[in-house]
Amino acid sequence: MQLGSRARAIVAAVACAAVLCADQVAGIAQGAEPAPTPPAPGCLQLTGMSEKIIDGSIRDLGGPYLSSVGGSSTYLDHLYDASGAEVATVYGKANVPMKLDNGDVIEYSDERIEFADGVLEAAGFYNITQAGRGEWQFLPAIGVSGRYRDLLGKRHFRITKLGESLSGWIELCPAGTAR
């Protein structure tokens, strides 16, 4: 039986929470993410980025999106460098597979980030409740083409205005050296 990407994400979330990594999900983004440190040799760091949500669609399944398990969304964002120049487009999908015992909502996001010089993908779970309070979160990332191909790392972000804007940075390193 073939599952769609949303169904696979929900199955993964349930398996993760129930068996493999309940402590990891519960421990996502404990405290503030430190400012980026200088990149390790061979690593690439894109700092001082801002992100604007251009548009999206929401599916309220089980209640209002972001507060109810089962909600999902798609989004189109633009990334800007420190000078304000547009440098990438983010194509994303998100869903809410679970709530923690303390009421915090966990979101799963799957993104394709297209720069002029290559593409990277980021996907994973994060605490949207903490993110909504401006706390730093990250998604694991992998370069799939161009300058970023075969690099692994993290897409760090913090929501500056829920539903409108974010800030952050991306760090990618060669396989075997990712931090």
CYANA upper distance limits for C-alpha pairs under 8 A (distance plus 0.5 A):
  3 LEU  CA      7 ALA  CA      6.19
  3 LEU  CA      8 ARG  CA      6.46
  4 GLY  CA      8 ARG  CA      6.66
  5 SER  CA      9 ALA  CA      6.62
  6 ARG  CA     10 ILE  CA      6.79
  6 ARG  CA     95 ASN  CA      7.99
  7 ALA  CA     11 VAL  CA      6.61
  8 ARG  CA     12 ALA  CA      6.49
  9 ALA  CA     13 ALA  CA      6.53
  9 ALA  CA     97 PRO  CA      8.32
  9 ALA  CA    108 TYR  CA      7.76
 10 ILE  CA     14 VAL  CA      6.67
 10 ILE  CA     97 PRO  CA      6.09
 11 VAL  CA     15 ALA  CA      6.61
 12 ALA  CA     16 CYS  CA      6.32
 13 ALA  CA     17 ALA  CA      6.48
 13 ALA  CA     97 PRO  CA      6.76
 13 ALA  CA     98 MET  CA      8.02
 14 VAL  CA     18 ALA  CA      6.36
 14 VAL  CA     97 PRO  CA      8.13
 14 VAL  CA     98 MET  CA      8.49
 15 ALA  CA     19 VAL  CA      6.07
 15 ALA  CA     20 LEU  CA      7.10
 16 CYS  CA     20 LEU  CA      5.27
 16 CYS  CA     21 CYS  CA      5.54
 16 CYS  CA     22 ALA  CA      6.73
 17 ALA  CA     21 CYS  CA      6.25
 17 ALA  CA     22 ALA  CA      4.80
 17 ALA  CA     25 VAL  CA      7.59
 18 ALA  CA     22 ALA  CA      6.89
 21 CYS  CA     25 VAL  CA      6.83
 22 ALA  CA     26 ALA  CA      6.61
 23 ASP  CA     27 GLY  CA      6.45
 24 GLN  CA     28 ILE  CA      6.68
 25 VAL  CA    106 ILE  CA      8.44
 25 VAL  CA    125 PHE  CA      7.74
 25 VAL  CA    126 TYR  CA      7.88
 25 VAL  CA    127 ASN  CA      8.48
 26 ALA  CA    100 LEU  CA      7.51
 28 ILE  CA    126 TYR  CA      6.72
 28 ILE  CA    127 ASN  CA      6.89
 28 ILE  CA    137 GLN  CA      8.03
 29 ALA  CA     33 GLU  CA      7.64
 29 ALA  CA    126 TYR  CA      8.23
 29 ALA  CA    127 ASN  CA      7.86
 29 ALA  CA    130 GLN  CA      8.32
 29 ALA  CA    135 GLU  CA      7.97
 29 ALA  CA    136 TRP  CA      7.02
 29 ALA  CA    137 GLN  CA      6.11
 29 ALA  CA    138 PHE  CA      8.46
 31 GLY  CA    135 GLU  CA      7.88
 31 GLY  CA    136 TRP  CA      8.47
 32 ALA  CA    135 GLU  CA      6.35
 32 ALA  CA    136 TRP  CA      6.12
 33 GLU  CA    135 GLU  CA      8.03
 33 GLU  CA    136 TRP  CA      5.59
 33 GLU  CA    137 GLN  CA      7.64
 36 PRO  CA     47 THR  CA      8.11
 36 PRO  CA    169 TRP  CA      8.16
 39 PRO  CA     43 CYS  CA      6.15
 39 PRO  CA     44 LEU  CA      7.04
 39 PRO  CA     45 GLN  CA      6.62
 39 PRO  CA    171 GLU  CA      8.02
 40 ALA  CA    173 CYS  CA      8.33
 42 GLY  CA    173 CYS  CA      6.88
 42 GLY  CA    174 PRO  CA      7.23
 43 CYS  CA    171 GLU  CA      7.60
 43 CYS  CA    172 LEU  CA      6.13
 43 CYS  CA    173 CYS  CA      4.65
 43 CYS  CA    174 PRO  CA      7.09
 44 LEU  CA    171 GLU  CA      6.23
 44 LEU  CA    172 LEU  CA      5.69
 44 LEU  CA    173 CYS  CA      6.71
 45 GLN  CA    169 TRP  CA      7.78
 45 GLN  CA    170 ILE  CA      6.22
 45 GLN  CA    171 GLU  CA      4.89
 45 GLN  CA    172 LEU  CA      6.92
 46 LEU  CA    169 TRP  CA      5.98
 46 LEU  CA    170 ILE  CA      5.60
 46 LEU  CA    171 GLU  CA      6.87
 47 THR  CA     81 ASP  CA      8.04
 47 THR  CA     82 ALA  CA      7.93
 47 THR  CA    168 GLY  CA      7.37
 47 THR  CA    169 TRP  CA      5.00
 47 THR  CA    170 ILE  CA      7.10
 48 GLY  CA     81 ASP  CA      6.61
 48 GLY  CA     82 ALA  CA      5.27
 48 GLY  CA    167 SER  CA      7.95
 48 GLY  CA    168 GLY  CA      6.92
 48 GLY  CA    169 TRP  CA      6.73
 49 MET  CA     79 LEU  CA      7.16
 49 MET  CA     80 TYR  CA      6.02
 49 MET  CA     81 ASP  CA      5.20
 49 MET  CA     82 ALA  CA      6.15
 49 MET  CA    167 SER  CA      6.21
 49 MET  CA    168 GLY  CA      5.78
 49 MET  CA    169 TRP  CA      6.21
 50 SER  CA     79 LEU  CA      6.30
 50 SER  CA     80 TYR  CA      5.69
 50 SER  CA     81 ASP  CA      7.07
 50 SER  CA     82 ALA  CA      7.93
 50 SER  CA    165 SER  CA      7.87
 50 SER  CA    166 LEU  CA      6.28
 50 SER  CA    167 SER  CA      4.75
 50 SER  CA    168 GLY  CA      6.77
 51 GLU  CA     77 ASP  CA      7.06
 51 GLU  CA     78 HIS  CA      6.13
 51 GLU  CA     79 LEU  CA      4.99
 51 GLU  CA     80 TYR  CA      6.61
 51 GLU  CA    165 SER  CA      5.94
 51 GLU  CA    166 LEU  CA      5.44
 51 GLU  CA    167 SER  CA      6.40
 52 LYS  CA     77 ASP  CA      6.00
 52 LYS  CA     78 HIS  CA      5.93
 52 LYS  CA     79 LEU  CA      7.16
 52 LYS  CA    164 GLU  CA      6.44
 52 LYS  CA    165 SER  CA      5.07
 52 LYS  CA    166 LEU  CA      7.12
 53 ILE  CA     75 TYR  CA      7.68
 53 ILE  CA     76 LEU  CA      6.76
 53 ILE  CA     77 ASP  CA      4.85
 53 ILE  CA     78 HIS  CA      7.15
 53 ILE  CA    163 GLY  CA      7.33
 53 ILE  CA    164 GLU  CA      5.59
 53 ILE  CA    165 SER  CA      6.36
 54 ILE  CA     75 TYR  CA      8.07
 54 ILE  CA     76 LEU  CA      6.08
 54 ILE  CA     77 ASP  CA      5.59
 54 ILE  CA     78 HIS  CA      7.39
 54 ILE  CA    164 GLU  CA      8.35
 55 ASP  CA     75 TYR  CA      6.25
 55 ASP  CA     76 LEU  CA      5.88
 55 ASP  CA     77 ASP  CA      7.58
 56 GLY  CA     73 SER  CA      7.33
 56 GLY  CA     74 THR  CA      5.74
 56 GLY  CA     75 TYR  CA      4.50
 56 GLY  CA     76 LEU  CA      6.55
 57 SER  CA     73 SER  CA      5.91
 57 SER  CA     74 THR  CA      5.83
 57 SER  CA     75 TYR  CA      7.09
 58 ILE  CA     65 TYR  CA      7.46
 58 ILE  CA     71 GLY  CA      8.00
 58 ILE  CA     72 SER  CA      6.40
 58 ILE  CA     73 SER  CA      4.83
 58 ILE  CA     74 THR  CA      7.23
 59 ARG  CA     65 TYR  CA      7.39
 59 ARG  CA     71 GLY  CA      6.10
 59 ARG  CA     72 SER  CA      5.66
 59 ARG  CA     73 SER  CA      6.49
 60 ASP  CA     64 PRO  CA      5.66
 60 ASP  CA     65 TYR  CA      5.60
 60 ASP  CA     68 SER  CA      8.41
 60 ASP  CA     70 GLY  CA      7.94
 60 ASP  CA     71 GLY  CA      5.32
 60 ASP  CA     72 SER  CA      7.32
 61 LEU  CA     65 TYR  CA      7.93
 61 LEU  CA     68 SER  CA      8.04
 61 LEU  CA     69 VAL  CA      8.05
 61 LEU  CA     70 GLY  CA      5.69
 61 LEU  CA     71 GLY  CA      5.29
 61 LEU  CA     72 SER  CA      8.09
 62 GLY  CA     68 SER  CA      6.52
 62 GLY  CA     69 VAL  CA      6.97
 62 GLY  CA     70 GLY  CA      6.43
 62 GLY  CA     71 GLY  CA      7.30
 63 GLY  CA     67 SER  CA      7.84
 63 GLY  CA     68 SER  CA      5.68
 63 GLY  CA     69 VAL  CA      8.18
 63 GLY  CA     71 GLY  CA      7.72
 64 PRO  CA     68 SER  CA      6.28
 64 PRO  CA     71 GLY  CA      7.57
 65 TYR  CA     69 VAL  CA      8.44
 65 TYR  CA     70 GLY  CA      8.47
 65 TYR  CA     71 GLY  CA      5.29
 65 TYR  CA     72 SER  CA      7.13
 65 TYR  CA     96 VAL  CA      8.29
 66 LEU  CA     71 GLY  CA      7.27
 66 LEU  CA     96 VAL  CA      7.22
 66 LEU  CA    105 VAL  CA      7.65
 66 LEU  CA    107 GLU  CA      8.44
 66 LEU  CA    128 ILE  CA      8.09
 67 SER  CA    105 VAL  CA      7.06
 68 SER  CA     96 VAL  CA      7.47
 68 SER  CA    105 VAL  CA      8.41
 69 VAL  CA     96 VAL  CA      5.58
 69 VAL  CA     97 PRO  CA      5.96
 69 VAL  CA     98 MET  CA      6.03
 69 VAL  CA     99 LYS  CA      7.43
 70 GLY  CA     95 ASN  CA      7.22
 70 GLY  CA     96 VAL  CA      5.97
 70 GLY  CA     97 PRO  CA      6.43
 71 GLY  CA     95 ASN  CA      6.19
 71 GLY  CA     96 VAL  CA      6.00
 71 GLY  CA     97 PRO  CA      8.49
 72 SER  CA     93 LYS  CA      8.03
 72 SER  CA     94 ALA  CA      6.01
 72 SER  CA     95 ASN  CA      4.53
 72 SER  CA     96 VAL  CA      6.82
 73 SER  CA     93 LYS  CA      6.28
 73 SER  CA     94 ALA  CA      5.72
 73 SER  CA     95 ASN  CA      6.82
 74 THR  CA     91 TYR  CA      8.23
 74 THR  CA     92 GLY  CA      6.04
 74 THR  CA     93 LYS  CA      4.84
 74 THR  CA     94 ALA  CA      6.74
 75 TYR  CA     90 VAL  CA      8.31
 75 TYR  CA     91 TYR  CA      6.60
 75 TYR  CA     92 GLY  CA      5.59
 75 TYR  CA     93 LYS  CA      6.87
 76 LEU  CA     89 THR  CA      7.66
 76 LEU  CA     90 VAL  CA      6.19
 76 LEU  CA     91 TYR  CA      5.51
 76 LEU  CA     92 GLY  CA      6.90
 77 ASP  CA     89 THR  CA      6.30
 77 ASP  CA     90 VAL  CA      5.41
 77 ASP  CA     91 TYR  CA      7.24
 78 HIS  CA     86 GLU  CA      7.19
 78 HIS  CA     87 VAL  CA      8.09
 78 HIS  CA     88 ALA  CA      6.34
 78 HIS  CA     89 THR  CA      5.11
 78 HIS  CA     90 VAL  CA      6.51
 79 LEU  CA     86 GLU  CA      6.30
 79 LEU  CA     87 VAL  CA      6.21
 79 LEU  CA     88 ALA  CA      5.50
 79 LEU  CA     89 THR  CA      6.59
 79 LEU  CA     90 VAL  CA      7.72
 80 TYR  CA     84 GLY  CA      5.80
 80 TYR  CA     85 ALA  CA      5.73
 80 TYR  CA     86 GLU  CA      4.80
 80 TYR  CA     87 VAL  CA      5.84
 80 TYR  CA     88 ALA  CA      7.55
 81 ASP  CA     85 ALA  CA      6.07
 81 ASP  CA     86 GLU  CA      7.08
 81 ASP  CA     87 VAL  CA      6.88
 87 VAL  CA    115 PHE  CA      6.51
 87 VAL  CA    116 ALA  CA      7.78
 88 ALA  CA    113 ILE  CA      6.98
 88 ALA  CA    114 GLU  CA      5.81
 88 ALA  CA    115 PHE  CA      4.92
 88 ALA  CA    116 ALA  CA      7.59
 89 THR  CA    113 ILE  CA      6.20
 89 THR  CA    114 GLU  CA      5.81
 89 THR  CA    115 PHE  CA      7.34
 90 VAL  CA    111 GLU  CA      7.00
 90 VAL  CA    112 ARG  CA      6.27
 90 VAL  CA    113 ILE  CA      4.97
 90 VAL  CA    114 GLU  CA      6.99
 91 TYR  CA    111 GLU  CA      6.08
 91 TYR  CA    112 ARG  CA      5.70
 91 TYR  CA    113 ILE  CA      6.90
 92 GLY  CA    109 SER  CA      7.39
 92 GLY  CA    110 ASP  CA      6.17
 92 GLY  CA    111 GLU  CA      4.77
 92 GLY  CA    112 ARG  CA      6.92
 93 LYS  CA    109 SER  CA      6.17
 93 LYS  CA    110 ASP  CA      5.78
 93 LYS  CA    111 GLU  CA      6.94
 94 ALA  CA    107 GLU  CA      7.14
 94 ALA  CA    108 TYR  CA      5.94
 94 ALA  CA    109 SER  CA      4.75
 94 ALA  CA    110 ASP  CA      6.82
 95 ASN  CA    107 GLU  CA      6.12
 95 ASN  CA    108 TYR  CA      5.89
 95 ASN  CA    109 SER  CA      7.19
 96 VAL  CA    105 VAL  CA      7.63
 96 VAL  CA    106 ILE  CA      6.51
 96 VAL  CA    107 GLU  CA      5.04
 96 VAL  CA    108 TYR  CA      6.81
 97 PRO  CA    106 ILE  CA      7.18
 97 PRO  CA    107 GLU  CA      6.95
 97 PRO  CA    108 TYR  CA      7.57
 98 MET  CA    105 VAL  CA      6.83
 98 MET  CA    106 ILE  CA      6.06
 98 MET  CA    107 GLU  CA      7.96
 99 LYS  CA    103 GLY  CA      6.31
 99 LYS  CA    104 ASP  CA      6.15
 99 LYS  CA    105 VAL  CA      5.01
 99 LYS  CA    106 ILE  CA      6.31
100 LEU  CA    104 ASP  CA      5.81
100 LEU  CA    105 VAL  CA      6.90
100 LEU  CA    106 ILE  CA      7.81
104 ASP  CA    127 ASN  CA      7.35
104 ASP  CA    128 ILE  CA      7.97
104 ASP  CA    129 THR  CA      5.82
104 ASP  CA    130 GLN  CA      8.04
105 VAL  CA    127 ASN  CA      6.50
105 VAL  CA    128 ILE  CA      6.25
105 VAL  CA    129 THR  CA      6.01
106 ILE  CA    125 PHE  CA      7.06
106 ILE  CA    126 TYR  CA      6.16
106 ILE  CA    127 ASN  CA      5.11
106 ILE  CA    128 ILE  CA      6.19
106 ILE  CA    129 THR  CA      7.92
107 GLU  CA    125 PHE  CA      6.08
107 GLU  CA    126 TYR  CA      6.07
107 GLU  CA    127 ASN  CA      6.77
107 GLU  CA    128 ILE  CA      6.38
108 TYR  CA    123 ALA  CA      7.77
108 TYR  CA    124 GLY  CA      5.90
108 TYR  CA    125 PHE  CA      4.86
108 TYR  CA    126 TYR  CA      7.03
109 SER  CA    122 ALA  CA      8.30
109 SER  CA    123 ALA  CA      5.88
109 SER  CA    124 GLY  CA      6.15
109 SER  CA    125 PHE  CA      7.05
109 SER  CA    139 LEU  CA      8.49
110 ASP  CA    121 GLU  CA      8.02
110 ASP  CA    122 ALA  CA      6.45
110 ASP  CA    123 ALA  CA      4.74
110 ASP  CA    124 GLY  CA      7.20
111 GLU  CA    121 GLU  CA      6.01
111 GLU  CA    122 ALA  CA      5.60
111 GLU  CA    123 ALA  CA      6.55
112 ARG  CA    119 VAL  CA      7.60
112 ARG  CA    120 LEU  CA      6.55
112 ARG  CA    121 GLU  CA      5.05
112 ARG  CA    122 ALA  CA      7.12
113 ILE  CA    119 VAL  CA      6.17
113 ILE  CA    120 LEU  CA      5.78
113 ILE  CA    121 GLU  CA      6.45
113 ILE  CA    122 ALA  CA      8.30
114 GLU  CA    118 GLY  CA      6.80
114 GLU  CA    119 VAL  CA      5.08
114 GLU  CA    120 LEU  CA      7.18
115 PHE  CA    119 VAL  CA      6.32
117 ASP  CA    146 GLY  CA      6.13
117 ASP  CA    147 ARG  CA      6.40
118 GLY  CA    143 GLY  CA      8.30
118 GLY  CA    144 VAL  CA      8.00
118 GLY  CA    145 SER  CA      5.47
118 GLY  CA    146 GLY  CA      4.48
118 GLY  CA    147 ARG  CA      5.95
118 GLY  CA    148 TYR  CA      6.41
118 GLY  CA    149 ARG  CA      7.99
119 VAL  CA    143 GLY  CA      6.56
119 VAL  CA    144 VAL  CA      6.14
119 VAL  CA    145 SER  CA      5.65
119 VAL  CA    146 GLY  CA      7.15
119 VAL  CA    148 TYR  CA      7.03
119 VAL  CA    149 ARG  CA      8.13
120 LEU  CA    141 ALA  CA      7.25
120 LEU  CA    142 ILE  CA      6.01
120 LEU  CA    143 GLY  CA      4.57
120 LEU  CA    144 VAL  CA      5.80
120 LEU  CA    145 SER  CA      7.52
120 LEU  CA    148 TYR  CA      7.02
120 LEU  CA    149 ARG  CA      8.15
121 GLU  CA    141 ALA  CA      6.02
121 GLU  CA    142 ILE  CA      5.92
121 GLU  CA    143 GLY  CA      6.83
121 GLU  CA    144 VAL  CA      7.52
122 ALA  CA    139 LEU  CA      6.25
122 ALA  CA    140 PRO  CA      6.00
122 ALA  CA    141 ALA  CA      4.59
122 ALA  CA    142 ILE  CA      6.92
122 ALA  CA    154 LYS  CA      8.19
122 ALA  CA    155 ARG  CA      7.46
123 ALA  CA    139 LEU  CA      6.11
123 ALA  CA    140 PRO  CA      6.43
123 ALA  CA    141 ALA  CA      7.16
124 GLY  CA    139 LEU  CA      5.89
124 GLY  CA    140 PRO  CA      6.91
125 PHE  CA    139 LEU  CA      7.61
126 TYR  CA    137 GLN  CA      6.98
126 TYR  CA    138 PHE  CA      7.58
126 TYR  CA    139 LEU  CA      7.86
127 ASN  CA    131 ALA  CA      6.73
127 ASN  CA    137 GLN  CA      7.95
128 ILE  CA    132 GLY  CA      6.39
129 THR  CA    133 ARG  CA      7.22
130 GLN  CA    134 GLY  CA      7.22
130 GLN  CA    135 GLU  CA      5.96
130 GLN  CA    136 TRP  CA      8.42
131 ALA  CA    135 GLU  CA      5.45
131 ALA  CA    136 TRP  CA      6.92
131 ALA  CA    137 GLN  CA      7.01
131 ALA  CA    158 ARG  CA      6.60
131 ALA  CA    159 ILE  CA      6.36
132 GLY  CA    159 ILE  CA      6.65
132 GLY  CA    161 LYS  CA      8.45
132 GLY  CA    162 LEU  CA      6.57
133 ARG  CA    159 ILE  CA      8.10
134 GLY  CA    158 ARG  CA      5.95
134 GLY  CA    159 ILE  CA      5.66
134 GLY  CA    160 THR  CA      6.60
135 GLU  CA    158 ARG  CA      6.37
135 GLU  CA    159 ILE  CA      8.00
136 TRP  CA    156 HIS  CA      7.42
136 TRP  CA    157 PHE  CA      6.22
136 TRP  CA    158 ARG  CA      5.20
136 TRP  CA    159 ILE  CA      8.39
137 GLN  CA    156 HIS  CA      6.33
137 GLN  CA    157 PHE  CA      6.01
137 GLN  CA    158 ARG  CA      6.69
138 PHE  CA    154 LYS  CA      6.64
138 PHE  CA    155 ARG  CA      5.80
138 PHE  CA    156 HIS  CA      4.72
138 PHE  CA    157 PHE  CA      6.41
139 LEU  CA    154 LYS  CA      6.11
139 LEU  CA    155 ARG  CA      5.73
139 LEU  CA    156 HIS  CA      7.17
140 PRO  CA    152 LEU  CA      8.23
140 PRO  CA    153 GLY  CA      6.37
140 PRO  CA    154 LYS  CA      5.01
140 PRO  CA    155 ARG  CA      6.84
141 ALA  CA    152 LEU  CA      6.28
141 ALA  CA    153 GLY  CA      5.57
141 ALA  CA    154 LYS  CA      5.46
141 ALA  CA    155 ARG  CA      6.62
141 ALA  CA    172 LEU  CA      8.07
142 ILE  CA    148 TYR  CA      8.24
142 ILE  CA    149 ARG  CA      8.13
142 ILE  CA    150 ASP  CA      7.26
142 ILE  CA    151 LEU  CA      6.21
142 ILE  CA    152 LEU  CA      4.99
142 ILE  CA    153 GLY  CA      6.83
142 ILE  CA    172 LEU  CA      8.02
143 GLY  CA    147 ARG  CA      8.46
143 GLY  CA    148 TYR  CA      4.85
143 GLY  CA    149 ARG  CA      4.85
143 GLY  CA    150 ASP  CA      5.82
143 GLY  CA    151 LEU  CA      5.53
143 GLY  CA    152 LEU  CA      6.89
143 GLY  CA    172 LEU  CA      8.33
144 VAL  CA    148 TYR  CA      6.89
144 VAL  CA    149 ARG  CA      5.00
144 VAL  CA    150 ASP  CA      6.75
144 VAL  CA    151 LEU  CA      8.44
145 SER  CA    149 ARG  CA      4.83
145 SER  CA    150 ASP  CA      8.25
148 TYR  CA    172 LEU  CA      8.20
150 ASP  CA    174 PRO  CA      7.11
150 ASP  CA    175 ALA  CA      7.23
151 LEU  CA    172 LEU  CA      5.91
151 LEU  CA    173 CYS  CA      5.54
151 LEU  CA    174 PRO  CA      5.17
151 LEU  CA    175 ALA  CA      6.51
152 LEU  CA    172 LEU  CA      5.46
152 LEU  CA    173 CYS  CA      5.79
152 LEU  CA    174 PRO  CA      6.77
152 LEU  CA    175 ALA  CA      6.67
152 LEU  CA    178 ALA  CA      6.43
153 GLY  CA    170 ILE  CA      8.02
153 GLY  CA    171 GLU  CA      5.98
153 GLY  CA    172 LEU  CA      4.75
153 GLY  CA    173 CYS  CA      6.55
153 GLY  CA    178 ALA  CA      6.26
153 GLY  CA    179 ARG  CA      7.34
154 LYS  CA    170 ILE  CA      6.34
154 LYS  CA    171 GLU  CA      6.08
154 LYS  CA    172 LEU  CA      7.11
155 ARG  CA    168 GLY  CA      8.02
155 ARG  CA    169 TRP  CA      6.66
155 ARG  CA    170 ILE  CA      4.97
155 ARG  CA    171 GLU  CA      7.16
156 HIS  CA    168 GLY  CA      5.82
156 HIS  CA    169 TRP  CA      5.81
156 HIS  CA    170 ILE  CA      6.45
157 PHE  CA    166 LEU  CA      7.00
157 PHE  CA    167 SER  CA      6.07
157 PHE  CA    168 GLY  CA      4.70
157 PHE  CA    169 TRP  CA      7.12
158 ARG  CA    166 LEU  CA      6.01
158 ARG  CA    167 SER  CA      6.00
158 ARG  CA    168 GLY  CA      6.72
159 ILE  CA    165 SER  CA      6.68
159 ILE  CA    166 LEU  CA      4.77
159 ILE  CA    167 SER  CA      7.03
160 THR  CA    164 GLU  CA      8.36
160 THR  CA    165 SER  CA      6.03
160 THR  CA    166 LEU  CA      5.40
160 THR  CA    167 SER  CA      7.13
161 LYS  CA    165 SER  CA      5.64
161 LYS  CA    166 LEU  CA      7.28
172 LEU  CA    178 ALA  CA      7.44
173 CYS  CA    177 THR  CA      6.50
173 CYS  CA    178 ALA  CA      5.44
173 CYS  CA    179 ARG  CA      8.18
174 PRO  CA    178 ALA  CA      6.92
